[in-house]
């Protein structure tokens, strides 16, 4: 064992972390020290993924009465370890209000629970729900679930706890020390940690004993990833062990992870842009050559996943992602660190016969920034009584909010004290500077507000377009 890693291992033992979590971190650490994470997935070694069947094609082939049977054997798992630090949050992102519905503020968590409850009632299926929480999100999330008087579940665990690992000081290779905020010395190992967490929790054994065969895994900040009996039945029909939902890439998605086929093995693999040789950047970002991106919504057969986890003793050999940050993300002068992570979708390369299915944007509605939150809270969406977010075409305006004044949720909320402006007629919105908005403001076209150099205000009922606030007088 690397002498420097021994110090990390001891720090993890002192925090009563499991041997599985320590062994997993050792694999990531060794890969980082040996620069294995730099292994490129070269364009010459892969083939583009093309001709993926779409949800619409699949829908026509499904016996929807029979599909309830496949769905009754499906369990739901939500990744819920994120704090939303990129938006200035210090609690689970899933506890952030995202919509109002019937005069009530609905958080991500409320919408997720509503989707599960209405599906259970409408289709008479058990649909157990489990959250993978982190050490930072568990307490608040579970308290919020307990306060929901309608949601009940006893046979299947409501949560499994994601592992944590030390952030590594880039200058020394040792676990970083940050006495003023010791909690910032730790981080989650990325969403690829879900597999070792599942293995250690015994969740798959519980599900199998209760007769479940399939597991649908998605992010809690993607409210489009709702239960689907169509996809459950399609997955069962294919006999595939592993299926990932992909969506059509646009120019805005060109730098995201995408799937390719390894020429040597014939298997699908996930290629993140950090794994692309700079010489291949142009080809990798060509959205016609590589037309699909990873939505991080995964369907897996429980028996196939259990067998694969047993084969590797819970530690799947996934590529290492190096995430360079400062120990305090809000302080650029704090020590530089590396967080060693893995991606959940990368497991596709371990399963012979794994497949992808193309879904519409209505199943991919992530919120990573306040720009995304702006769209989600706007009049572009309607939250139905089945807790589905509906929009006319799911082609959204490009939003660019000045990060100095809108990046953090508290600052964002202060500048929209009444309601968000209408986006129904907007092609894009660019706000530069410190603007606060009155009631019933409407954006249209390519709306722009320039920085005036001082705090500014858009009065009630104004229209904002390419020339800024429209003048009141006729010309």
N, C-alpha and C positions, 0 to 999 in steps of 0.2 A: 504494500500500500504506500502511495506517495506520502512522504513525510508531511508535506504541507496539507494534503487532504486529511491526514490523521487529526489535525487541529480542527478542521471542519467537522469531522465525524464525532470528535469529543464534544464539540459545542452542541451538536444535534442530540447526542446521548444525554447531555445535561438538561436538555429540554424535553426529555422522555420521548423522543421520537423513535419510531419503530425501526427494526433492522431492515425491513423492506424499503423504507424511505431513505435510509442511509446507503443501502446498496444501489438504489436507483441514482442517487446523487453522485456516487462514486463513478458510475458509468458516464454520466454527463461530464464530470470533472476531468476524467481521463481523456475523453474525446476532445475537450477544450484544450488541455495541456499538450496533446499530441497533434493539435491542429486538424483533427479529422473533420471538424465542422466546416473546413474550407473545401471539402471535396465537392467540386462542381457537378451538377447534372447537365452535361453538355448537350447542345441542340443536336449534334451529330449522333448521339447515343439514344435518342428518343424519337417517337413518332407522335404527332399531334393526336389528341382525342377528338374524333369527329363522329357525326351521325348518332348522337346519343338520343334515345327515345324520349319524347316529351311527355309531360303530364297529360296533355290533351290526347296524344296517341294512346297512352295507357288507359285513360278514362273510358275510351270506346271499347276496350277489350275486357273490361271488368264486369263480372256479375255482382252488382252492388248489394244484393241481398246476401249472397255468399260472403261478401267482403266483411260483413259484420263478424263472421266467425274468425277470420284472420285478425281482425282488430281486437276481438275479445281475448286474444292470446298475446297482446302487445302491452308492454310497460313503457313508461315515459320517464326520461331522465333529463333534468335541466342542469346545465353548468351555471353555478351561481356564486363563483368565488370572487368576482370582480368588485372592486370598491368604486369604480368610476373616478379614479384619481385624475384622469385627463380632463374631467369636468369639475374638479375641485371638491369632490365628495369624499367623506370619511366614513361612509357606511355602504352597505350593499347597494349597487346600482339598481337592483330590482325593487328597492323601496322608494325610488324616485317617482313622483307623480308624472304620468305621461299623457293622460287624457281626462276629460270630465265626461261623466256618463250619468244621466238622470240626476244632475245637481251634485254628484259626488266625485271627488278626486280619485282617479284610479291609478294605482301604481303598476309597474310591470308585474309585480307579484299578484296583484288583484286580477289582472287580465289573464294571467296564466291559470290561476285557480278557477276563474270563471270559464275559461275554455275547457278545462278538464271536467268541471262539474256539469256543464251543459251537455258535453259529449256523453258522459256517463248516463245522464237522464234520458237524452234523446235516443241513444242506441242501446241502452241497457247493457253496457259493458263495464268491467271493473276499472280499467285504465288506472293502475296504480301510478303514483307520481313520487319521484325521489329527487331531491336536490343534492348536487355536489357542492357543498359550502366550503369556504375556507375558514381558517381560524379567526379571520376578521369579520366574516359575514354570518356565521352560524347563529349566534345569540339573537341578533336583531331579526333575522329571517324567521327563525322558529317561533319567536314571540309573536310576530305578525301573523303567521299561519294559525297559531293557537287562538288568536282573536277572531278568526273567521268562523262564524257559528255554523256555516253550512258544510264546511270541508271536514270530512272525517276519513281516517285511514288507520288501520291497526295491523294488518297482516304483513305489510311491506314497509321497511324503514322509510321514514320521511326524509332522512338525510344521510349522506356519507360525507366524511370530512377529508378534504383535499390535503395532501402533504405540504410541508413547507421546507425550505432549504436556505442556507446562508447566502447572502449576496457576497460576491468575491471581490476584494479590493484589487483593482487592476495593477496597481504598482507593486503588490507583494504576492499575489496569488493566495492570500490568506483570507479567512472570513473577515469582513469589514467590521470595524469597531466604530460605533456612533453613540456614545454614552448619553448625549442630550435627548435622543429619541431612539432607544434601543429596539423598539418595535420595527423600525425601518431597516434593521440589519437583516431582516428575513423577507422572503418572497415566495410565491407559489412557483412550481416548476413548469408552468404552462399547462394548457388544457390536455396535452398528451398524458399528463399525470392521472387522468381519469382511469386508465387501464389498471395501473398498480393499485389505485384506491379501490376500485371495484373488486379486484382480486383479494385484497386484504380485508375488505368489509364482509365478504361472504354473500353479497347481494344476489349474485347469480344463482347460488344454491337455493336461496329463499324463493326466488322467482320460479326456478324449475320445479321445486316442490309444490308450488301452487298452480302449475300447469302452463306457465307463460313460456313462449317460444321466441319472442322478438323483443328487441329493445330499441326504442327511438331516442336518440340523444341530440340535443340542440342547446343553443345558448339562451339564457334567460333574457338577454336584451334584444333578441330577435322574436318579436311578437308575431311574425308571419309564420314561424315554425310551429303551427298548431297541429292537433291530432288530425290524421287523414286515413280513413278506412280504404280509400282508393290505393294509396301508396302501400298500406299494409298488405292488401291483397296482391298487389303487383309484386311486392318483395317476396311473398310466399310463393307465388306462381313461378318466379324465376329460378328458385332453388339456390340463389346466390347466398354466400355467407355474409356479405358485407356490401352495402349500397350507400352511396353518397349523393345527396341532392346538389346539383350544379345549376348555375344560371348563366344566361347569355352575357358575355363580357361586353362592356361599353368602354369608351375611351377612359372614363373615370375609374374603371376597374383594372386597367392595364398593368398595374404594379402589384396586384393581388396574387395569392396562390392559385395555381391552376394544375389540372391533371394532364399527365402525358403517359404514353406507354413505353416501357423500357424495351428496347429492341432485343436485349440479351435474354430477358426472362419472359417477355410477352405480358408482364403484369402492369397494371396501372400504378403509377406513383404520383404523389403530390410534390410539386416543385414550387417552393417559395422563391421569391425574388432574391433572397439572400443566398440561394443555392445556384444562382445563374452566373456563369462566367461573364465578366463585363463585355467580352467579345460577342456574347449571345444576347445581350440586352434587347437589341432591336427585334430579333426574332421572337424572343419570349414575350415582348410587349405587343406583338402583332396580334390584334384581336380577331383578325380573320384566320390566321394560321392556327391560333389557340383560342377557340371561340367560347370556352366555358371556364368559369371560376368556381372555387370551392365556397359553398355557403356554410360549411361546418355543421350541417344537419345530416346525421348518420343513422342508418338502419343496420342492425347487426343481429344475426342469429345467436341466441344465447348459448346453444351448445357449441357452436363454432368458436365463439369468443372464449368460452370456458376452456376448450381444448387448447387454444392458442396460448392462453395465459398459463395453463398448466405446463405447456411445453417450455415456456421461458421462465417459469417460476415467478410469474407476475411482472417481469421486467421486459417488456417488448423492446426490441432493438430499433428504436426510432431515431432518425437524424436529429442532431443537436442544433438548436437555434441559440445563437449568442445575442443577447439583448443588452446593448451598452447604454448605461444611464448614469446618473449620479445617485448616491445613496438616498438623498432626499430629493425626489423628483421636482420639488418646487424651488430648490436652491441649486443653481448651476455651479456654485462655488464649492459645494460639498464634494467629498471624495468620489472619484470615478469608480464605478463598479461594473461587473458583468453579471447578468442573471442568465442562468443556463436553463433552457426550456426545450420542450418538444411539442409537436403539433398533433392533435387528435386525428386529423385526417390522414396523416402519414401512415397510419396502420393499414391503409388500403393495400399497400405493397406487400403485406405479409399474407394476404388471403388469395389463394388461387380461385379464380372465377369471380372476383369482386367486380362490381358494375357501378355505373352512374345513371342517374335519371335527371333530365332537364326539367326544372320547375320555373314558373313565372315569378316575377318580382314580388307578387303578393305573398310568397312564402319566404321572402328575404327582406326583412324590414329592420335591420340592426340600428342601434343607436350607440355610436361611439363618441360623438362630440355634440356640442350644443347646436351645431349646424344641423345635425340629424334630428335633434330634439325639436328644433324649430319647425321642421316639416311635420313631425309626428304629432305635435300639439296643434297644428294649424287646421284651417277649414278644408284642407285637402282630404282629410280622413273623416270617416264616420265609424263609430264603435257600435256594432250591432248588439242586439240582446243575446247573441251567441258569442259575444266577445271576440268578434272578428273585425279587424281593421280594414274597412273598405275604401277604395279610391276608384276613380273612373278608369284610369289606364296605368297607374303605377309608374308613370314617367314623370319624375319630379323635377322642379326647378333647381338649378344649381344655386346653392346658398354659400355665401362667404361673409361671415360676421367678424368684425375686428376683434382679434383674440385679446387685445388689451382690455376690452370692456365686456366681452360676451363669453369668454372661454369658460369661466366658472359659473356654475348654475346660479349661485346667489346673485352675482352681478347680472346675469342674464335675466333673472326674474325681476330684479329691481327696474330694469329698463323696459319691461312690458308689464306695468302695474295693473292694467285692466284686462286686456286680452291680446293675443297675437294678431298682427295685421293679416288681412286676407291674402292668400297666395293663389287663389283660383285663376287669376288672369296673369300670373307671373311666369316668365320664362327663366329668369334668374334674379337673384337679389344680392347686391353687394353693399355692405354698410361699412364705411370707414369713419372712425371717430366715435365719439361718445354721444349717442342719440337715445333719447327716451321717447316712448310712443304713447299717444292718447288713445281714446276709444275709436273703433270702427275705421282704422286706417286701412287703405287698400294698396297693395303692390300690383303693378301691371307691367307687361313687357320685360325689358331688361332694366329693372329698377336699380337706381344707384343713389346713395347718399354719401356725399364727400365729407371729409374731415374738415370741420370749420375751425379747429384749433381750440375749441371750448365746448363745454357741455351744451347740447342742442336738443330741441324738442319738436316733434311732429304733432301738430294739434289734432284734435278729434276730427274724424271724418275726412281727412286729407287723402289725396291720391298721390302716390309716389311712383314715378316712371323713370325713363332714361335721362331726363333732365332734372331729376330730383323731385322736390315737392312742386306739384303743378301750381302755376299762378292762378289767383282768383279772377283776375280781370280778363276780358276778351281782348284779343289783339286784332 
